[in-house]
Amino acid sequence: MALLGSTGSIGTNTLEVCRRYGIEVEVLVAGNNIDLLAKQIEEFRPRIVVSAKRANFDAPVVLHGQEGILQALTMCESELVVNALVGFLGLRPTLKAIELGKRVALANKESLVVAGKFIDVSKLRPIDSEHFGLWYLLQSARQPKRLILTASGGALRDWEIERIAHASLQDVLNHPNWSMGTKITIDSATMVNKLFEVLEAYWLFETKHIDAVIEPSSLVHGIVEFMDGSTTMHASKTDMKLPIAYALGIMDEPILSNVDLLAMNIAFRAIDSERYPVWQIKDALLQHPDCGVVVNAANEAAIERFLKGSFTFGDIAQAILQAFERFEGRVVNDIEEIFAIDEEVRNYVKTL
């Protein structure tokens, strides 16, 4: 297999699954964590390595940058590509892998958010606990009525609302349930992550009857309401090795231990648009899914400004809402138009 994003949370969990089940890794792609990448190369001995930084690695083929990723996909023999890259950077590799006839285990949510219209989802298996949970529940002939994703609520879920807008980066990254990368943790706090997952679910499951709730323990990952009045939930420990293993074709193995039912403390909360302002565009985004590229570009540009100190935390949501209002109704006709809109929206957010 080819693993894109090997040093992140999904990447390291994927390698743990490969280690456990003896899966060969032909390609490793990583960003700037050169030390960890070198250790992974030493253990898994990939034929092709791609890094953001130029460095000397002990591998037959060493490439760099995004062009290096596309070249590695063309050169490799692997039929399975795990795309765990973060952000818009992951789009072209997803498209390239599908173009080459490969299967894609997708953790790069931005691919579907901005370009779901042009992606053959039959070639994908999502590596995402929520979409995996929905897929797991939908393996029956029963007619679903509504799909419900769950959200942790992020680091600020219990803060007084008036304090949220001025939360520091350290506050936002202090997630109560897990430790993940900076961007996804910020997206969890703004609820952008769940907004993206709603749009992903639209493309994956071909329905607009999608909602989300907060489930603070993060043990319930997906809920399906069926036409007959039944509601089923998928629960598992908060461990990405389960959806990763299924995406790699490992099924019905003892991947995780079951949750302790007697220790579960499940309670659901509504997603409040006052606490999470981006949630107010959820239904509009489902009606205009082409605008996923607008929301993603605005979010990435706003986060960049937040990290540099020129935006407050509250400015992230406001920038997204302003960009959505300005560019709502845009229809994307081809892939290259996505890149043009992406640049236009990023430039707009720079002016706010």
Wavefront OBJ file of the C-alpha trace (Angstrom):
o trace
v 0.000 0.000 0.000
v 0.934 3.663 -0.334
v 0.516 5.812 2.770
v 0.200 9.573 2.353
v 0.597 11.423 5.634
v 2.524 8.772 7.528
v 3.610 10.856 10.535
v 0.180 12.178 11.558
v -2.335 10.504 13.848
v -4.065 8.540 11.075
v -0.729 7.656 9.494
v 0.836 6.272 12.657
v -2.323 4.268 13.437
v -2.299 2.917 9.874
v 1.285 1.748 10.304
v 0.317 0.058 13.555
v -2.353 -1.897 11.652
v 0.222 -2.729 8.944
v 2.633 -3.915 11.636
v -0.005 -6.111 13.277
v -1.263 -7.733 10.079
v 1.948 -7.818 8.027
v 0.865 -5.373 5.313
v 3.694 -4.231 3.036
v 4.211 -0.478 2.710
v 5.577 0.540 -0.691
v 5.271 4.331 -0.360
v 5.621 6.665 2.620
v 4.705 10.347 2.268
v 5.222 12.820 5.110
v 5.529 16.524 5.762
v 8.120 18.109 8.001
v 8.500 15.476 10.723
v 11.749 14.172 9.272
v 12.895 12.325 12.410
v 9.742 10.218 12.686
v 9.720 9.579 8.932
v 13.297 8.287 9.120
v 12.284 5.819 11.859
v 9.315 4.644 9.779
v 11.578 4.125 6.765
v 13.984 2.074 8.865
v 11.175 -0.221 10.042
v 8.971 -0.564 6.938
v 11.608 -0.233 4.188
v 9.397 1.489 1.568
v 10.552 1.613 -2.035
v 9.464 5.261 -2.473
v 9.634 8.112 0.041
v 8.249 11.623 -0.375
v 8.807 14.466 2.094
v 8.042 18.174 2.217
v 11.613 18.914 3.270
v 14.613 17.789 1.274
v 16.589 15.186 3.214
v 18.684 12.090 2.616
v 16.651 8.962 3.303
v 17.620 5.331 3.025
v 15.190 4.421 0.246
v 15.582 3.522 -3.454
v 13.501 6.508 -4.596
v 13.286 9.823 -2.708
v 11.005 12.612 -3.955
v 9.807 15.937 -2.597
v 6.724 18.171 -2.555
v 3.294 17.708 -4.097
v 4.692 16.864 -7.510
v 6.687 14.168 -5.775
v 3.484 12.723 -4.307
v 1.827 12.550 -7.735
v 4.965 11.019 -9.224
v 5.119 8.406 -6.454
v 1.497 7.415 -7.115
v 2.310 6.964 -10.793
v 5.452 4.918 -10.075
v 4.093 2.635 -7.363
v 2.478 -0.755 -7.930
v 0.221 -0.574 -4.881
v -3.479 -0.849 -5.616
v -4.439 0.741 -2.292
v -3.648 4.339 -1.306
v -4.303 5.651 2.193
v -4.679 9.421 1.903
v -4.191 10.890 5.375
v -2.871 14.248 4.178
v -4.297 17.314 5.908
v -6.131 20.049 4.029
v -6.579 21.046 0.397
v -3.151 19.555 -0.351
v -4.786 16.122 -0.349
v -7.136 16.750 -3.290
v -4.832 16.183 -6.255
v -3.439 12.918 -4.806
v -6.991 11.595 -4.347
v -7.885 12.463 -7.943
v -4.594 11.016 -9.236
v -4.990 7.743 -7.366
v -8.513 7.240 -8.735
v -7.358 8.198 -12.236
v -4.711 5.448 -11.962
v -7.359 2.890 -11.020
v -6.321 2.586 -7.390
v -8.583 2.239 -4.372
v -8.426 5.091 -1.881
v -8.834 4.747 1.862
v -9.699 8.378 2.495
v -8.951 10.316 5.665
v -8.460 13.576 3.765
v -11.956 14.998 4.205
v -11.182 18.075 2.100
v -11.118 15.911 -1.052
v -14.838 15.196 -0.821
v -15.731 18.567 0.680
v -14.360 20.539 -2.259
v -14.602 18.035 -5.123
v -17.146 15.362 -4.222
v -18.983 16.199 -7.438
v -16.050 14.880 -9.471
v -15.025 11.866 -7.372
v -16.221 8.304 -7.947
v -17.085 7.383 -4.365
v -17.255 3.688 -5.300
v -13.442 3.852 -5.345
v -13.331 5.183 -1.767
v -13.501 3.711 1.693
v -13.684 6.477 4.313
v -11.270 6.382 7.241
v -13.376 8.383 9.590
v -15.050 6.963 12.673
v -18.354 8.726 11.917
v -18.667 7.700 8.275
v -17.390 4.230 9.076
v -20.092 3.975 11.741
v -22.792 5.028 9.273
v -21.485 2.627 6.628
v -21.442 -0.184 9.202
v -25.074 0.476 10.148
v -26.243 0.743 6.538
v -25.171 -2.793 5.581
v -28.760 -3.988 5.477
v -31.780 -3.806 3.201
v -33.718 -1.552 5.567
v -34.639 1.908 4.327
v -32.828 4.719 6.174
v -34.721 7.884 7.029
v -31.992 10.093 8.492
v -28.252 9.851 9.127
v -26.841 11.428 12.274
v -23.169 12.103 12.894
v -21.773 12.663 16.353
v -19.393 15.402 17.482
v -17.236 15.687 20.584
v -18.010 19.407 20.863
v -14.352 20.362 20.928
v -12.220 21.973 23.577
v -14.628 24.833 24.298
v -17.858 22.852 24.523
v -18.418 23.729 28.198
v -17.154 27.328 28.125
v -19.406 30.300 28.721
v -20.434 31.466 25.261
v -19.244 35.037 25.796
v -15.658 33.813 26.423
v -15.349 31.651 23.308
v -14.523 34.309 20.714
v -11.304 35.244 22.529
v -10.053 31.733 23.359
v -6.312 31.314 22.884
v -4.691 28.727 20.651
v -3.650 26.796 23.752
v -7.277 26.776 24.947
v -8.530 25.550 21.580
v -5.969 22.740 21.369
v -6.790 21.423 24.842
v -9.215 18.775 23.587
v -10.893 16.773 26.378
v -11.002 13.450 24.512
v -7.882 13.096 22.387
v -4.667 14.593 21.026
v -4.614 15.208 17.278
v -3.156 17.719 14.839
v -3.561 21.472 15.173
v -5.956 22.024 12.264
v -8.391 19.220 13.039
v -8.461 20.221 16.706
v -9.302 23.810 15.762
v -11.943 22.487 13.337
v -13.421 20.459 16.177
v -13.707 23.568 18.351
v -15.414 25.626 15.615
v -17.592 22.643 14.496
v -16.218 23.065 10.963
v -15.013 19.472 11.172
v -18.592 18.256 11.563
v -19.847 20.642 8.883
v -17.341 19.008 6.530
v -18.408 15.533 7.611
v -22.050 16.356 6.834
v -21.018 17.278 3.299
v -18.867 14.145 3.027
v -21.858 12.057 4.097
v -23.946 13.723 1.395
v -21.517 12.565 -1.303
v -20.890 9.132 0.232
v -24.473 8.138 0.982
v -26.423 10.243 -1.542
v -28.878 11.859 0.851
v -29.510 15.328 2.250
v -31.255 13.932 5.324
v -28.200 14.380 7.515
v -27.733 15.977 10.902
v -25.333 15.844 13.830
v -25.431 15.935 17.621
v -22.818 16.312 20.323
v -21.938 13.118 22.203
v -19.230 14.144 24.686
v -17.810 10.689 25.435
v -17.046 10.044 21.722
v -18.113 6.413 22.063
v -21.121 6.652 19.719
v -19.887 7.479 16.215
v -22.897 7.198 13.931
v -26.678 6.906 14.255
v -29.210 5.833 11.632
v -32.924 6.420 11.938
v -34.861 3.966 9.775
v -38.251 4.343 8.125
v -39.764 1.653 10.368
v -39.143 3.740 13.486
v -35.982 1.935 14.579
v -32.868 3.885 15.556
v -29.512 2.128 15.612
v -26.176 3.408 16.891
v -22.607 2.379 16.246
v -20.418 2.492 19.353
v -16.764 1.600 19.753
v -13.737 2.791 21.646
v -12.225 6.019 20.382
v -9.502 4.344 18.349
v -8.985 4.932 14.625
v -7.526 1.460 14.074
v -11.057 0.066 13.631
v -12.081 2.119 10.541
v -8.499 1.913 9.243
v -8.478 -1.882 9.432
v -11.773 -2.143 7.545
v -10.520 0.303 4.916
v -7.472 -1.950 4.454
v -9.718 -4.985 3.974
v -9.309 -6.457 7.461
v -12.781 -7.330 8.709
v -14.293 -9.401 11.517
v -10.950 -9.632 13.293
v -10.501 -8.755 17.005
v -9.280 -5.250 16.202
v -10.447 -3.570 19.427
v -11.954 -4.767 22.668
v -15.645 -3.969 23.012
v -16.823 -0.968 24.999
v -17.804 -1.612 28.605
v -21.558 -1.041 28.563
v -21.733 -0.555 32.319
v -19.108 2.185 32.152
v -20.743 4.074 29.285
v -22.220 7.466 30.102
v -24.031 8.487 26.941
v -25.860 11.794 26.649
v -26.624 13.785 23.525
v -26.672 17.553 23.098
v -27.912 19.733 20.271
v -25.334 21.708 18.292
v -26.101 25.286 19.257
v -25.473 27.867 16.516
v -24.755 30.502 19.147
v -21.853 28.426 20.450
v -20.877 27.170 16.995
v -21.855 29.909 14.492
v -20.814 27.931 11.395
v -23.594 25.437 12.080
v -26.166 27.945 10.836
v -25.085 27.270 7.223
v -25.362 23.466 7.481
v -28.665 23.192 5.585
v -27.659 25.816 3.012
v -24.434 23.920 2.343
v -26.384 20.719 1.734
v -28.545 22.631 -0.746
v -25.452 24.094 -2.450
v -22.778 21.392 -2.045
v -20.559 22.992 -4.709
v -19.834 25.653 -2.072
v -17.780 23.186 -0.085
v -14.722 24.665 -1.768
v -15.728 28.113 -0.471
v -16.095 26.951 3.132
v -12.857 24.969 3.039
v -10.792 27.794 1.546
v -12.230 30.342 3.972
v -11.579 28.022 6.898
v -7.963 27.287 5.955
v -7.224 30.964 5.304
v -8.877 32.023 8.572
v -6.991 29.399 10.583
v -3.746 30.636 9.047
v -4.559 34.144 10.244
v -5.523 32.830 13.698
v -2.200 30.999 14.008
v -0.334 34.146 12.991
v -2.245 36.244 15.516
v -4.137 38.545 13.131
v -7.496 36.802 13.819
v -9.159 35.938 17.107
v -10.709 32.500 17.456
v -14.149 34.022 16.906
v -12.981 35.593 13.651
v -12.592 32.132 12.087
v -16.340 31.458 12.082
v -17.170 35.009 11.022
v -14.788 34.794 8.051
v -16.395 31.537 6.951
v -19.912 32.981 7.202
v -18.940 36.134 5.306
v -17.223 34.135 2.556
v -20.195 31.773 2.272
v -22.584 34.697 1.910
v -20.375 36.380 -0.677
v -19.784 33.278 -2.813
v -22.998 31.315 -2.162
v -24.532 29.902 -5.300
v -21.247 29.317 -7.090
v -21.524 26.313 -9.410
v -18.334 24.392 -10.062
v -18.097 23.046 -13.608
v -14.703 21.337 -13.579
v -11.748 20.510 -11.344
v -9.621 23.486 -12.403
v -12.437 25.838 -11.429
v -12.141 24.469 -7.888
v -8.556 25.684 -7.692
v -9.529 29.095 -9.080
v -12.353 29.539 -6.535
v -10.074 28.327 -3.765
v -7.544 31.051 -4.566
v -10.253 33.718 -4.894
v -11.759 32.888 -1.507
v -8.379 32.793 0.244
v -7.547 36.218 -1.158
v -10.914 37.517 0.056
v -10.299 36.284 3.619
v -6.929 38.064 3.609
v -8.809 41.360 3.210
v -11.110 40.866 6.207
l 1 2 3 4 5 6 7 8 9 10 11 12 13 14 15 16 17 18 19 20 21 22 23 24 25 26 27 28 29 30 31 32 33 34 35 36 37 38 39 40 41 42 43 44 45 46 47 48 49 50 51 52 53 54 55 56 57 58 59 60 61 62 63 64 65 66 67 68 69 70 71 72 73 74 75 76 77 78 79 80 81 82 83 84 85 86 87 88 89 90 91 92 93 94 95 96 97 98 99 100 101 102 103 104 105 106 107 108 109 110 111 112 113 114 115 116 117 118 119 120 121 122 123 124 125 126 127 128 129 130 131 132 133 134 135 136 137 138 139 140 141 142 143 144 145 146 147 148 149 150 151 152 153 154 155 156 157 158 159 160 161 162 163 164 165 166 167 168 169 170 171 172 173 174 175 176 177 178 179 180 181 182 183 184 185 186 187 188 189 190 191 192 193 194 195 196 197 198 199 200 201 202 203 204 205 206 207 208 209 210 211 212 213 214 215 216 217 218 219 220 221 222 223 224 225 226 227 228 229 230 231 232 233 234 235 236 237 238 239 240 241 242 243 244 245 246 247 248 249 250 251 252 253 254 255 256 257 258 259 260 261 262 263 264 265 266 267 268 269 270 271 272 273 274 275 276 277 278 279 280 281 282 283 284 285 286 287 288 289 290 291 292 293 294 295 296 297 298 299 300 301 302 303 304 305 306 307 308 309 310 311 312 313 314 315 316 317 318 319 320 321 322 323 324 325 326 327 328 329 330 331 332 333 334 335 336 337 338 339 340 341 342 343 344 345 346 347 348 349 350 351 352
